[in-house]
Amino acid sequence: MTIHLPQGPYEPRATPLDLAPTGAPLASRTVFSAAHVVADPYADVSPDSPAAVDWDATLAFRRHLWSHGLGVAEAMDTAQRGMGLDWAGAEELIRRSAAEAKAVGGRIACGVGTDQLPPGPATLAEVRAAYEEQLAVVEESGAQAILMASRALAAAAQGPQDYLDTYAHLLRQATEPVVLHWLGPMFDPALEGYWGSTDLDLATDTFLQVIAEHPDKVDGIKMSLLDADREIDVRRRLPSGVRCYTGDDFNYPELIAGDDRGFSHALLGIFDPLGPLAAHAVRVLDTGDTKGFRELLDPTVELSRHLFQAPTRFYKTGVVFLAWLAGHQDHFTMVGGLQSARSLPHLAKAYRLADGLGLFPDPDLAESRMRALLTVRGGTR
């Protein structure tokens, strides 16, 4: 039946893609999905209250990702760190998810930041101590650590040397190799000038210097700058054995496919809604079929670019919306009230693009929920 979206009438797809879980790990690439959290819709909270999380649904979604052979990147930007999920909530999320990963044999890496610091200026010593506290939590949980970009460090650092000193201090303390995360200001405006300069060439040099001085403590890097050429340049300059995990939600198919000089692994927020399809595409790549991989993944880029359009930091709204339509949760409520961060036309286009890709296991359920949202938020026309 035709559904009338703000953009016009649309005929929903009748059948989904057949992407049953295999459980088998991926071979040619290491792939993490940065996973969202599911809010408790019946919690009596305000947008600035501590997050109320539906733990059963949140962990069930992680099991869904693991069942397709994906790793889970936990307590990252996609989980609304700093946008509804505070450190107390993130710490519980890390401990619960790490225990679940151990129980099912899933791969997990968790974000280490400084978001427990109170509002206002912090000294470099306080920033280091906050990082150390969170690093200890992640390592005690048995998960791999991802050193996330810190708003507090961006505010406190006076130049590149402060970054070099801070990261050297943390890497010396890490018991296992970590992933370094460079999150661009399009995802978080407070990270403008990270690595000590707004000149990306100078910032890149500082970033690479950290890695060059501690290659045995860096498993890989995650770049989230939405700049494919810069990622390729950095990838080619990494020390041997240090991986590049693309965080580029605009250009991921070409970066994962790679070229004759290398390729990127993946740690992506878009692989939350694309999980089963992304895993299937990488399994095709495992066979050496790059063309087949691109044929599967290239058509998803339009959806990803739509979800991550400016203001990019609100992409989480579209990710959770698609999880609701796909039946991974029973409601479209987000921690921090972020379900209101995208317009009805934006969400309707996301539905149409995702449905066209066959992402919804039950297209009828997705259609009925889309109709309900149109009624509640748009009334009738």
N, C-alpha and C positions, 0 to 999 in steps of 0.2 A: 504494500500500500504506500501511496505517496505521503511523505511527511513534508510539511511546509516549514522550511527553515527561513531565517531572516534573509538569506541570500536567494531564496526561491525554492520551488518544489524539488524534492529529491526522492529517488527510488532506492530504498535501502537494499543492500546486498542480501541475497537469500541464504547463502552458505558461507561459513568461515573457512579459513585455511585449516588444513589438517596438520596440526603441529603438536602431536602428543608428546609428553615428556619421555626422554630416553634415559636420563640419569647419567649418561656417559660423559666424561669430561671432554672439553674441547682440546684439540691437539696443537694446532699451528699457532694459535694466539691465546694469550691470557686475557680473559674478558670479565670485567666486573660491571655489574649494574648498580648504580647508586640508587638506593631504594627509598621510597617515601614512607612516612608514618601514617597510620590510620588514627584519626581522632575518635574520642568517645563522644558521640553526638548527644548523649543525655547528660553530660557533665554540665553543671551550672557554673559556667566560667565566662569571663569577658575576654576580649581580644588580647589584653595585656596580662592575663592571669597565667600562672604556670600551666604548661601543656597537660591536657588530660588525654592520655593515649589508650586506645583499645588494643591491649597487648595481644590478645588472641588473634585478631585480624592482622595486626602488624607482623607477627611472627609467621602466620599462615602465608602471607605474601612472600616472605623470604624463602619459605619452603618451596613455593611455586617457582621462584627463580632458580634455586638449587636443583630442583627436579629437572630443569632443562640444561644443566651443566654449567650454568653461569656462577661466577663468584658474586658476592654481595659486598659492596662498598657501603659501610654502615656509618650512620651519624655524620653524613656529609651535608653539602648544600641542599641536596634533594630532600633530605629529611628535615629541612627547615631550620637548620642550625642558625641561630641568630635571627630567625624570622618566625618565631613561635615556639621553638624548642630551645629551652635554656640548658645549661650544663647539667643540672640535676636530672632533667629528662633524658639528655643525651647519655649520661653515665649509666642510667638504668637500661636504656636501649642497648648500649654496648654490651653490658653484662648479660642481658637476656639473649641477645642475638648471638653472641659468642658461644653461650651455652647451647643454644639451638643448633648452631653450626657444628659443634663438636658431636652432638647427638646424631645428626644426619650425615656427617661427613662432608659438609659444605665448606667451601673456601670463603674466608671473610677477612676484610681489612677495615680498620676503623679510624675515623678522623680524630686527630689530636689538635686542639686549638687552645685558645686562652679566654674563652667566653665566660668563665666563672669570675673574671675580674669585674669589680663594680664599675658603674659608669664614671667617666671622667679620666683624666690623665693617669698613666701608669709609668713607672720607671722601667728601664730595661731589665733590672733585676727582678721586678715583679712579673714582667712578661715571661722571663725564663722560668721562674718558679711555677707559673700557671701552666706553661707547656710541660714542665716536669711532672706535675701532678697528673695531668691527663695522660701523658705517656705511660706513667706507672699503671694507671687503670687499664689501658689497652693491653699492655704487655702482661699484666696479671690475668687478664681474661683469656689469654692465649691467641689473640688476634694479631695480625700484622698491623703496624702503625702507619698512618698517613699523616705527615706533618702538614697541616692545613695553613694557608695564609691567615695571618692574624691582624685584625683591625687595630688591636692595641699596639702591635709592633709597628704597623704602618704609621701610627700616630707618634710613637716614641722615638723611632729611629731618626737619626740626624743625617744619615748617608749610608752608602754601601757597606762601610766597615761594620756598622752596627748589625747589619744582616749577616755578614760573614761571621762575626763573633758569636751571635746568638745561635745560628744554625750549627756552627762548629761545636759549641757547647752541648747542644742537644744530640747531635750525631755521635759524639764521644760517649754519651750515656746510653744510647739505644743498644739493646742487647742483640737485636736482629736488624738486618737491613730494612730501611723504611722507604716509603714513597714520598717524594717531595711534591707538593701541590702548589702550582702557580695559578691562582684564580684572578681573572681580569676584572677591571672595574665595571664592565657591562653586567657582571653577575653581582657585584657588590661595590658601589661607588666609594665606600670607605677604603678600598684597597688601591686607589689611584696612587701611582708612584711606588708600587712595591718593588723591592730589591734596590731601593735607594734612588730611583730616577724615573721621571715620566718619559724619558727617551728610551724606547723599548730596546734599542741596540745596546745601550749601556746597561740596562736592567738585565738583559739576556747574558751579558758578559759576567755580571755578578752571580747570577743564578748558576751558570756553568762553572764558575770558580768554586762555588760551594761543593759541587759534585766532584770536580777534579781533585780537590783536596781531601775528599773522603769517599772514594769510589767503593770501598769495601763496605760502607755503611748505607749505601743508596741502592736499593733494589731497582728503582725506576723513578721516573718523573711523570706527573700528570699536568698537562698544559691545557688550560681552559681560557684561551685568548680569542677563539674563533678566527684564527689566522693560520691557514694551512701552510703557506709558504714559510712562515716563521717556525712552525712546528717541525717541518721537514729539515730546515736548516739546523735547528737545535738537535734533532734526532741524529743527524749526521756528525755532530760534534761531540756526542756523548762518549765517555770512556767505554771500552769493550766490556760487555756484561751488564751495563746499565740500560734498562728498558725505557722506552717511551710509551706511556699510556695516553692515548689521545683523549682529551676532554672536549674536543671540538664537535659540538652538536650540529654544526653546519656542513662539515666536510668529512665526516667519519668514514664513509665507504672507501674513498680514495686513499685516505691515510692508513686504514687497516689493510687494504689490499697492498699498498706499498709500491715500490719500484725496484729497479735492479740494484739499488744501494741500501735497501732496508725497508722496514715497515713499522707501523705502530701497533701496539696492543691497545686495549680499550678500557676506559673507566668512565662511563657515560650515564648521565641522567636520562637520556632518551631511551636507553636500554631497559628502563623500568617499564614503559608501555610496550616496547618492542621486544621484550625478553625472548619469547619463544621463536619469533621470526629471526631475530638477531642470532640466536644460538644455531638455528637451522642453517642460516647463511654461512656462519663460520665453519660448520661441519662440511658444507660444500667446498669452502676454501681449503679445509684440511685435505681434501682429495687432490688439490692442485688446480681446481677449476676456478680461476679468478674471474672469468667471464660470468659463470653461473652465480658466483658470490655477488658480483656487481648487479646482475639482473634482479636478484632478490632484494638487495639493500638500497640501491639507488632510488627506487620509487618511494622509499620512506622519508627521503630528505625533505620533501615538501611539507610533510607533517611536522618534522622536527623543526624546520625553520619557522613554521607557523607558531609552534608552542614556545619557541625561544626568541620570538620577536621582541623588540624593545617595548617596555622595560623588561629586559631579559630575566631579571631576578624573580619575576612572577611566573616563570615557566612551571613552577611546582603546581599551580592551580590546574593547568591543563593535564599534567601527569596524574593528579588525583582524580580529576574528572573522568579521564579515560579508564582508570582502575574501577571506578564506580560503574561506568557503562559496561565494562567487561565482566562484572560480577565478582570482583575480588573483594568488594566491601559493599555494605548494604545502604550506604548513604553518601552524600556529597557534602560532608562537613570537614573542615580542616582546622588544625590547631592554629590559634591566632586569628581565626575568622577569615583566613586567606581565600576561602571559596568565592569571596566577592571581588577578588583582585583582577579578574578578567571579565570582559563584557559578554553578553549573551551571543552576539554575532561571532565573537572569537570562539566561544565554546561550540557553537553550532558548526562552524567550519572545521574545528578539530574532530567533531563527531563524523562529519561527512568524509574527511580524509582518512580517518582511522577505519571507518566502515568499508571504504573503497579498497583498503589494503587487506581486508579480511581479518582484522585484529580481534574482533569480538567473538569469543567462543559461542555465544548465543545471540545472534543478530536480533532476534525478536525482543529479548530482554533489553538490549541496548536501545532499540527503537522505542520501547515503551518508556524507558527512563528518560530518553531525550524528549519525548512528548510531554512527560510530566514536568520536566524543567522548563520547557517552553510555556506551559500553562502557568506555572508558578511565577516565573520571572518575566514573562512576556504577555501574559493574559491571552486573549484570543483575538484573531483578526478576521 
